[in-house]
Amino acid sequence: MKIKPFDIELLESIDKEFEQEFYKYSKIIEHQKGSSPFTSYDLLKFFYILLDGKVKTYQINFENSKEQTFFIYQRGDMFDVVSLLDEQPHDVIYEVLEDCRVLQFPIQTVRYWIGNNHTFSKIFFPYLASKIRYTEDLASEISLYDVKDRFVHLLVENINPNNKFKYKLLQNLSNSEIAKLLGTVRHVIERILKQLKSEKIIQTQRKNIIVINIQKLLEKTDKMLHK
């Protein structure tokens, strides 16, 4: 089974020559929800681009069971960038949140593309920069804002199609997974959801949060930024 490059927005502008090379080295692999197929050893050998589904990367403190989700990969995301660049094991855990398909590449091939293929480097380096910005934002939000403020901001970004990493991020996520993304626990998220519903800003439907008053939500975000 082949995936056309334009089926992944990240690869829309690649040239025909690289398209053939991309197909030559790619392999489609499927993983089921709940599995943890991407080990540190595996990520020293292979590089991945997500075609569909969701995969999270996180760390856990086994002494107190506290968990922090660093990133939730969606369509078009690449991993593991850290092991790709420094050739060292990356001490994080991966888990498939939704049944997914990934494109697998030999990591040495991807390293060669970065240094020798202008088409791929034009795709990779802007993506790398956007991940660095995301990580900076995560660090600053955890340091500067409380959980409710961060959740409200995440809701805004979740409906912003210009936000590469957070658009539709909350779709089909459980309250527990949202809590891990924000470094808190489920009952805190449930309390915040209840407050926002009482203010008639959102509605919830199964695992989806529907914003029904965008103006009120934006006002809350504005207050957060000007505290």
C-alpha positions as CSV (number, residue, x, y, z in Angstrom):
1,M,0.0,0.0,0.0
2,K,1.4,3.4,-1.0
3,I,0.7,6.8,0.5
4,K,1.0,9.8,-1.9
5,P,3.1,12.5,-0.5
6,F,0.3,15.1,-0.9
7,D,-1.8,13.0,1.4
8,I,0.5,14.3,4.2
9,E,0.3,18.1,4.2
10,L,3.9,18.3,5.4
11,L,5.1,16.7,2.1
12,E,2.9,18.6,-0.4
13,S,5.7,20.4,-2.2
14,I,8.2,17.6,-2.7
15,D,9.7,17.1,-6.1
16,K,9.2,14.0,-8.3
17,E,12.8,12.8,-7.8
18,F,12.5,12.9,-4.0
19,E,9.0,11.4,-4.2
20,Q,10.5,8.2,-5.7
21,E,13.2,8.0,-3.1
22,F,10.7,8.7,-0.3
23,Y,8.6,5.8,-1.5
24,K,11.6,3.6,-1.9
25,Y,12.6,3.8,1.8
26,S,9.2,4.1,3.5
27,K,7.3,1.3,5.0
28,I,3.7,1.5,6.4
29,I,3.2,0.0,9.8
30,E,0.0,-0.2,11.8
31,H,-0.3,-0.1,15.6
32,Q,-3.3,-0.6,17.9
33,K,-4.6,1.6,20.6
34,G,-2.9,1.0,24.0
35,S,0.3,-0.5,22.6
36,S,3.8,0.9,23.3
37,P,5.7,-0.1,20.1
38,F,8.3,2.6,19.9
39,T,11.2,1.8,22.3
40,S,14.4,3.7,22.8
41,Y,16.2,1.0,20.9
42,D,13.8,1.0,18.1
43,L,14.1,4.8,17.7
44,L,17.8,4.5,17.3
45,K,17.2,2.5,14.2
46,F,14.1,4.0,12.7
47,F,12.4,7.4,12.2
48,Y,8.6,7.8,11.8
49,I,6.0,10.1,10.3
50,L,2.5,9.6,11.5
51,L,-0.2,9.1,8.9
52,D,-3.2,8.9,11.1
53,G,-4.3,8.3,14.7
54,K,-2.6,9.7,17.8
55,V,0.6,8.7,19.7
56,K,1.7,10.3,22.9
57,T,5.2,10.6,24.5
58,Y,5.4,11.0,28.2
59,Q,7.4,10.4,31.4
60,I,6.2,9.0,34.7
61,N,7.5,9.1,38.2
62,F,7.1,5.6,39.4
63,E,7.4,6.6,43.1
64,N,4.3,8.8,43.1
65,S,2.7,7.7,39.7
66,K,2.7,11.3,38.5
67,E,2.7,11.5,34.8
68,Q,3.5,14.3,32.4
69,T,2.6,14.1,28.7
70,F,5.1,16.1,26.6
71,F,3.6,15.7,23.2
72,I,0.7,14.1,21.4
73,Y,1.6,13.3,17.8
74,Q,-1.0,13.7,15.1
75,R,-1.1,13.4,11.3
76,G,2.1,14.6,9.7
77,D,4.2,14.6,12.9
78,M,7.7,13.2,13.0
79,F,9.5,11.3,15.7
80,D,11.9,10.8,17.3
81,V,13.7,14.0,16.4
82,V,16.0,13.9,19.5
83,S,17.5,10.5,18.7
84,L,17.7,11.4,15.1
85,L,19.9,14.4,15.8
86,D,22.1,13.2,18.8
87,E,22.2,9.5,18.1
88,Q,21.5,8.8,21.7
89,P,18.6,6.9,23.4
90,H,15.7,9.2,24.3
91,D,14.4,8.5,27.8
92,V,10.6,8.9,27.2
93,I,7.7,6.5,26.8
94,Y,5.5,6.2,23.8
95,E,1.9,5.0,23.8
96,V,-0.7,4.7,21.0
97,L,-3.8,6.6,22.0
98,E,-5.7,5.8,18.8
99,D,-5.2,3.1,16.2
100,C,-2.5,4.5,13.9
101,R,-0.5,4.1,10.8
102,V,3.1,5.3,10.6
103,L,5.6,5.6,7.8
104,Q,8.9,4.0,9.0
105,F,12.3,5.0,7.6
106,P,15.8,3.7,8.3
107,I,17.2,6.5,10.5
108,Q,20.5,6.6,8.6
109,T,18.6,7.4,5.5
110,V,16.8,10.3,7.2
111,R,20.1,11.6,8.5
112,Y,21.5,11.6,5.0
113,W,18.5,13.5,3.7
114,I,18.9,16.2,6.3
115,G,22.5,16.8,5.2
116,N,22.3,16.2,1.5
117,N,18.7,16.6,0.3
118,H,17.5,20.2,0.0
119,T,13.9,19.1,-0.4
120,F,13.8,17.2,2.8
121,S,15.8,19.7,4.8
122,K,13.2,22.4,3.8
123,I,10.5,20.2,5.4
124,F,12.5,19.1,8.4
125,F,14.0,22.2,9.8
126,P,10.8,24.3,10.0
127,Y,9.2,21.4,11.7
128,L,12.0,21.1,14.1
129,A,11.7,24.9,14.9
130,S,8.0,24.5,15.5
131,K,8.6,21.7,18.0
132,I,11.2,23.8,19.8
133,R,8.6,26.7,20.1
134,Y,6.0,24.2,21.3
135,T,8.4,23.0,24.0
136,E,9.2,26.6,25.1
137,D,5.5,27.3,25.3
138,L,4.9,24.2,27.4
139,A,7.7,25.1,29.8
140,S,6.5,28.7,30.2
141,E,2.9,27.8,30.7
142,I,3.7,25.2,33.4
143,S,5.9,27.8,35.2
144,L,3.7,30.9,34.8
145,Y,0.0,29.9,34.8
146,D,-2.3,27.7,36.9
147,V,-4.1,24.6,35.5
148,K,-7.4,26.4,34.7
149,D,-5.7,29.1,32.8
150,R,-3.6,26.6,30.8
151,F,-6.7,24.5,30.1
152,V,-8.6,27.5,28.8
153,H,-5.7,28.5,26.6
154,L,-5.5,24.9,25.3
155,L,-9.2,25.0,24.4
156,V,-8.6,28.1,22.3
157,E,-5.7,26.5,20.5
158,N,-7.7,23.4,20.0
159,I,-10.1,25.2,17.7
160,N,-7.4,27.3,16.0
161,P,-6.5,25.7,12.6
162,N,-3.3,27.7,12.4
163,N,-1.9,25.9,15.4
164,K,0.0,22.9,14.0
165,F,0.3,20.9,17.2
166,K,-2.8,21.7,19.1
167,Y,-5.6,21.9,16.5
168,K,-8.2,19.2,17.3
169,L,-5.8,17.8,19.9
170,L,-8.6,17.3,22.4
171,Q,-10.8,15.4,20.1
172,N,-11.5,11.9,21.6
173,L,-9.2,12.5,24.5
174,S,-10.3,11.3,27.9
175,N,-10.3,13.6,30.9
176,S,-7.4,11.5,32.3
177,E,-5.3,12.1,29.2
178,I,-6.1,15.8,29.2
179,A,-5.0,15.9,32.8
180,K,-1.7,14.3,32.0
181,L,-1.1,16.8,29.2
182,L,-1.5,19.6,31.7
183,G,0.5,17.9,34.5
184,T,-2.5,17.5,36.8
185,V,-5.1,14.9,37.8
186,R,-8.5,13.9,36.3
187,H,-10.7,15.4,39.1
188,V,-9.1,18.8,38.6
189,I,-10.0,18.7,34.8
190,E,-13.5,17.5,35.6
191,R,-14.0,20.4,38.1
192,I,-12.8,23.0,35.4
193,L,-15.1,21.4,32.8
194,K,-18.0,21.7,35.2
195,Q,-17.2,25.4,35.8
196,L,-17.0,26.2,32.1
197,K,-20.3,24.4,31.4
198,S,-22.0,26.3,34.2
199,E,-20.7,29.5,32.5
200,K,-22.2,28.3,29.3
201,I,-18.9,28.4,27.5
202,I,-18.7,24.7,26.6
203,Q,-20.7,21.5,26.2
204,T,-19.3,18.0,26.5
205,Q,-20.3,15.1,24.3
206,R,-18.7,11.8,25.0
207,K,-14.9,12.5,24.7
208,N,-15.4,15.8,22.8
209,I,-15.5,19.3,24.2
210,I,-17.7,21.7,22.1
211,V,-17.1,25.5,22.5
212,I,-20.5,27.2,22.4
213,N,-19.3,30.7,23.3
214,I,-16.0,31.6,21.7
215,Q,-16.1,35.2,22.8
216,K,-16.3,34.3,26.5
217,L,-13.5,31.8,26.0
218,L,-11.3,34.4,24.3
219,E,-12.0,36.9,27.1
220,K,-10.8,34.4,29.7
221,T,-7.6,33.8,27.6
222,D,-7.0,37.5,27.4
223,K,-7.3,37.9,31.2
224,M,-4.8,35.1,31.6
225,L,-2.3,36.8,29.4
226,H,-2.7,40.1,31.2
227,K,-2.5,38.9,34.8
